[in-house]
Amino acid sequence: MLDELLGRAELKARIEELEEERRELERRLEAEEERRRAAVHNRQQADERVNKLGDRIADLEGQLERARGDEEEASFSRVETLDLERTKELVGRLESVTTGQEGALSAYIDEESRPDGVAETVTDGWALLDRARPCLAYADDFGVLRVLCNPPLPPEPFVSWSEGFRVHPAWFLPQGRFAMALVRSDLFALGVYKDDERLEFDGFESDVKEAHSKGGFSQSRFERRRDQQIDEHLERCHNRLGRLDVERLIVVGQRTLLSEFRERATATAAVDATGKPNEALADAYETFWRTRIYLP
């Protein structure tokens, strides 16, 4: 009776109504967060597998080319990825080729250009060359030697006819003084090299949460915290790179993070390198300095 006289009954009823509305919204939010947990977990797993899938796709493409040997469509007779030692042999052989005047074709074809005469000389048509480009193309005027290459540090597009192939070891091999940084969302590793010798090493790991389990704080709070941890990790990476005194920097690692470093890097590449910083960098270095070749 007193509540009614003072107008409190109506306020209490309104409070109960709002409490029930809040509880309903909380139930809906919890259901939505549960759905998001599964999506975020899948996204995290996919992010970790991207680099592995890239290499696997390349291998399957090579197998597909060989499997098409019985079809009318042209195919490469051989597709192979060369490690650093085999790449050195390739460079040496290409450098040793001599022909008559303007008997050796050298070209770098990117994804946009289609220079006249190149495809017909190297692969008998663009249908085959399109599968390998962007690539370096080498061929002699007799068609005795024909090879396409995907080097680690390709040049700008060019076409050249001379009495020998245009081959720069720096396109294929570690040359001079440079740095390579491996960046993952939870790891950083940095090496300074002179040719193929590592002179300096720096690295660290950061505490970045990888998955959100049920219970505890909400999914949205987890995502904000994880994003903050990654941002802090990337800031540490940039600070370490800012101390470098080298002209060339190669940044490799997690594909989704490479855009953060393109302004300061000479080249970037997605690689799958696991383990502690030291061993992960060694793995990334070996993976980066590989050359894929295609023999028509």
LINDAQUI-V781961 format. One record per residue. N is the residue number from 1. RES is the residue in three letters. D_FIRST is the distance of its C-alpha to the first C-alpha in Angstrom with 2 decimals. Layout:
n=N res=RES d_first=D_FIRST
n=N res=RES d_first=D_FIRST
This chain:
n=1 res=MET d_first=0.00
n=2 res=LEU d_first=3.78
n=3 res=ASP d_first=5.40
n=4 res=GLU d_first=5.17
n=5 res=LEU d_first=6.29
n=6 res=LEU d_first=8.74
n=7 res=GLY d_first=9.90
n=8 res=ARG d_first=9.93
n=9 res=ALA d_first=8.93
n=10 res=GLU d_first=12.07
n=11 res=LEU d_first=14.05
n=12 res=LYS d_first=13.46
n=13 res=ALA d_first=14.58
n=14 res=ARG d_first=17.50
n=15 res=ILE d_first=18.45
n=16 res=GLU d_first=18.69
n=17 res=GLU d_first=20.73
n=18 res=LEU d_first=23.01
n=19 res=GLU d_first=23.45
n=20 res=GLU d_first=24.63
n=21 res=GLU d_first=26.91
n=22 res=ARG d_first=28.34
n=23 res=ARG d_first=29.06
n=24 res=GLU d_first=30.87
n=25 res=LEU d_first=32.91
n=26 res=GLU d_first=33.83
n=27 res=ARG d_first=35.07
n=28 res=ARG d_first=37.16
n=29 res=LEU d_first=38.51
n=30 res=GLU d_first=39.51
n=31 res=ALA d_first=41.36
n=32 res=GLU d_first=43.11
n=33 res=GLU d_first=44.13
n=34 res=GLU d_first=45.58
n=35 res=ARG d_first=47.77
n=36 res=ARG d_first=48.85
n=37 res=ARG d_first=49.90
n=38 res=ALA d_first=52.53
n=39 res=ALA d_first=53.75
n=40 res=VAL d_first=54.09
n=41 res=HIS d_first=55.91
n=42 res=ASN d_first=58.31
n=43 res=ARG d_first=58.90
n=44 res=GLN d_first=59.75
n=45 res=GLN d_first=62.19
n=46 res=ALA d_first=63.78
n=47 res=ASP d_first=64.23
n=48 res=GLU d_first=66.14
n=49 res=ARG d_first=68.36
n=50 res=VAL d_first=69.30
n=51 res=ASN d_first=72.42
n=52 res=LYS d_first=73.60
n=53 res=LEU d_first=73.23
n=54 res=GLY d_first=75.25
n=55 res=ASP d_first=78.19
n=56 res=ARG d_first=77.85
n=57 res=ILE d_first=77.90
n=58 res=ALA d_first=81.04
n=59 res=ASP d_first=82.72
n=60 res=LEU d_first=81.81
n=61 res=GLU d_first=83.13
n=62 res=GLY d_first=86.41
n=63 res=GLN d_first=86.53
n=64 res=LEU d_first=85.82
n=65 res=GLU d_first=88.70
n=66 res=ARG d_first=91.04
n=67 res=ALA d_first=89.75
n=68 res=ARG d_first=90.69
n=69 res=GLY d_first=94.34
n=70 res=ASP d_first=95.33
n=71 res=GLU d_first=93.63
n=72 res=GLU d_first=95.36
n=73 res=GLU d_first=92.91
n=74 res=ALA d_first=94.35
n=75 res=SER d_first=92.96
n=76 res=PHE d_first=93.56
n=77 res=SER d_first=96.11
n=78 res=ARG d_first=94.25
n=79 res=VAL d_first=90.96
n=80 res=GLU d_first=90.51
n=81 res=THR d_first=88.42
n=82 res=LEU d_first=90.67
n=83 res=ASP d_first=89.69
n=84 res=LEU d_first=90.91
n=85 res=GLU d_first=94.33
n=86 res=ARG d_first=95.02
n=87 res=THR d_first=93.85
n=88 res=LYS d_first=96.45
n=89 res=GLU d_first=99.09
n=90 res=LEU d_first=97.94
n=91 res=VAL d_first=98.17
n=92 res=GLY d_first=101.62
n=93 res=ARG d_first=102.92
n=94 res=LEU d_first=101.56
n=95 res=GLU d_first=103.15
n=96 res=SER d_first=106.49
n=97 res=VAL d_first=106.90
n=98 res=THR d_first=109.59
n=99 res=THR d_first=110.84
n=100 res=GLY d_first=113.09
n=101 res=GLN d_first=112.06
n=102 res=GLU d_first=108.63
n=103 res=GLY d_first=108.63
n=104 res=ALA d_first=105.28
n=105 res=LEU d_first=101.96
n=106 res=SER d_first=98.90
n=107 res=ALA d_first=95.57
n=108 res=TYR d_first=91.88
n=109 res=ILE d_first=89.88
n=110 res=ASP d_first=86.18
n=111 res=GLU d_first=83.73
n=112 res=GLU d_first=84.57
n=113 res=SER d_first=88.35
n=114 res=ARG d_first=91.08
n=115 res=PRO d_first=94.38
n=116 res=ASP d_first=97.45
n=117 res=GLY d_first=99.71
n=118 res=VAL d_first=97.57
n=119 res=ALA d_first=96.10
n=120 res=GLU d_first=99.45
n=121 res=THR d_first=101.21
n=122 res=VAL d_first=98.74
n=123 res=THR d_first=97.20
n=124 res=ASP d_first=98.94
n=125 res=GLY d_first=95.81
n=126 res=TRP d_first=92.25
n=127 res=ALA d_first=90.70
n=128 res=LEU d_first=91.40
n=129 res=LEU d_first=91.03
n=130 res=ASP d_first=87.54
n=131 res=ARG d_first=86.36
n=132 res=ALA d_first=87.43
n=133 res=ARG d_first=86.65
n=134 res=PRO d_first=85.76
n=135 res=CYS d_first=88.88
n=136 res=LEU d_first=92.27
n=137 res=ALA d_first=95.16
n=138 res=TYR d_first=98.73
n=139 res=ALA d_first=101.79
n=140 res=ASP d_first=105.55
n=141 res=ASP d_first=107.58
n=142 res=PHE d_first=109.15
n=143 res=GLY d_first=105.80
n=144 res=VAL d_first=106.88
n=145 res=LEU d_first=103.82
n=146 res=ARG d_first=100.42
n=147 res=VAL d_first=97.08
n=148 res=LEU d_first=93.53
n=149 res=CYS d_first=91.43
n=150 res=ASN d_first=87.83
n=151 res=PRO d_first=88.34
n=152 res=PRO d_first=85.52
n=153 res=LEU d_first=86.16
n=154 res=PRO d_first=87.61
n=155 res=PRO d_first=89.31
n=156 res=GLU d_first=88.73
n=157 res=PRO d_first=90.25
n=158 res=PHE d_first=94.06
n=159 res=VAL d_first=97.14
n=160 res=SER d_first=100.47
n=161 res=TRP d_first=103.95
n=162 res=SER d_first=106.36
n=163 res=GLU d_first=108.81
n=164 res=GLY d_first=106.10
n=165 res=PHE d_first=102.39
n=166 res=ARG d_first=99.97
n=167 res=VAL d_first=98.20
n=168 res=HIS d_first=96.24
n=169 res=PRO d_first=95.35
n=170 res=ALA d_first=92.20
n=171 res=TRP d_first=90.75
n=172 res=PHE d_first=91.07
n=173 res=LEU d_first=91.30
n=174 res=PRO d_first=89.71
n=175 res=GLN d_first=91.86
n=176 res=GLY d_first=91.86
n=177 res=ARG d_first=88.94
n=178 res=PHE d_first=85.45
n=179 res=ALA d_first=82.00
n=180 res=MET d_first=79.90
n=181 res=ALA d_first=76.17
n=182 res=LEU d_first=74.15
n=183 res=VAL d_first=70.44
n=184 res=ARG d_first=67.76
n=185 res=SER d_first=64.01
n=186 res=ASP d_first=64.36
n=187 res=LEU d_first=68.02
n=188 res=PHE d_first=70.58
n=189 res=ALA d_first=74.31
n=190 res=LEU d_first=77.00
n=191 res=GLY d_first=80.77
n=192 res=VAL d_first=83.51
n=193 res=TYR d_first=86.77
n=194 res=LYS d_first=90.41
n=195 res=ASP d_first=91.77
n=196 res=ASP d_first=90.74
n=197 res=GLU d_first=90.20
n=198 res=ARG d_first=86.81
n=199 res=LEU d_first=87.09
n=200 res=GLU d_first=83.50
n=201 res=PHE d_first=80.23
n=202 res=ASP d_first=76.60
n=203 res=GLY d_first=73.49
n=204 res=PHE d_first=70.00
n=205 res=GLU d_first=67.08
n=206 res=SER d_first=63.42
n=207 res=ASP d_first=60.32
n=208 res=VAL d_first=58.87
n=209 res=LYS d_first=56.44
n=210 res=GLU d_first=58.01
n=211 res=ALA d_first=55.32
n=212 res=HIS d_first=51.61
n=213 res=SER d_first=50.66
n=214 res=LYS d_first=47.41
n=215 res=GLY d_first=44.62
n=216 res=GLY d_first=44.12
n=217 res=PHE d_first=43.41
n=218 res=SER d_first=43.21
n=219 res=GLN d_first=46.30
n=220 res=SER d_first=45.84
n=221 res=ARG d_first=45.66
n=222 res=PHE d_first=48.75
n=223 res=GLU d_first=50.65
n=224 res=ARG d_first=49.86
n=225 res=ARG d_first=51.02
n=226 res=ARG d_first=54.16
n=227 res=ASP d_first=55.04
n=228 res=GLN d_first=54.68
n=229 res=GLN d_first=56.97
n=230 res=ILE d_first=59.55
n=231 res=ASP d_first=59.48
n=232 res=GLU d_first=60.08
n=233 res=HIS d_first=62.88
n=234 res=LEU d_first=64.53
n=235 res=GLU d_first=64.39
n=236 res=ARG d_first=66.28
n=237 res=CYS d_first=68.79
n=238 res=HIS d_first=69.42
n=239 res=ASN d_first=69.87
n=240 res=ARG d_first=72.55
n=241 res=LEU d_first=74.28
n=242 res=GLY d_first=74.27
n=243 res=ARG d_first=76.61
n=244 res=LEU d_first=79.27
n=245 res=ASP d_first=82.69
n=246 res=VAL d_first=84.04
n=247 res=GLU d_first=84.94
n=248 res=ARG d_first=83.70
n=249 res=LEU d_first=80.39
n=250 res=ILE d_first=79.62
n=251 res=VAL d_first=75.99
n=252 res=VAL d_first=75.36
n=253 res=GLY d_first=72.54
n=254 res=GLN d_first=69.22
n=255 res=ARG d_first=69.53
n=256 res=THR d_first=66.01
n=257 res=LEU d_first=66.66
n=258 res=LEU d_first=70.14
n=259 res=SER d_first=68.99
n=260 res=GLU d_first=67.62
n=261 res=PHE d_first=71.24
n=262 res=ARG d_first=73.41
n=263 res=GLU d_first=73.82
n=264 res=ARG d_first=75.46
n=265 res=ALA d_first=77.23
n=266 res=THR d_first=80.72
n=267 res=ALA d_first=79.73
n=268 res=THR d_first=76.79
n=269 res=ALA d_first=76.74
n=270 res=ALA d_first=74.29
n=271 res=VAL d_first=75.45
n=272 res=ASP d_first=74.00
n=273 res=ALA d_first=74.61
n=274 res=THR d_first=72.80
n=275 res=GLY d_first=73.03
n=276 res=LYS d_first=73.01
n=277 res=PRO d_first=73.94
n=278 res=ASN d_first=77.64
n=279 res=GLU d_first=78.33
n=280 res=ALA d_first=76.03
n=281 res=LEU d_first=77.97
n=282 res=ALA d_first=81.26
n=283 res=ASP d_first=80.03
n=284 res=ALA d_first=78.83
n=285 res=TYR d_first=82.14
n=286 res=GLU d_first=84.13
n=287 res=THR d_first=82.02
n=288 res=PHE d_first=82.24
n=289 res=TRP d_first=86.01
n=290 res=ARG d_first=86.85
n=291 res=THR d_first=88.69
n=292 res=ARG d_first=88.40
n=293 res=ILE d_first=91.65
n=294 res=TYR d_first=92.47
n=295 res=LEU d_first=96.02
n=296 res=PRO d_first=96.81
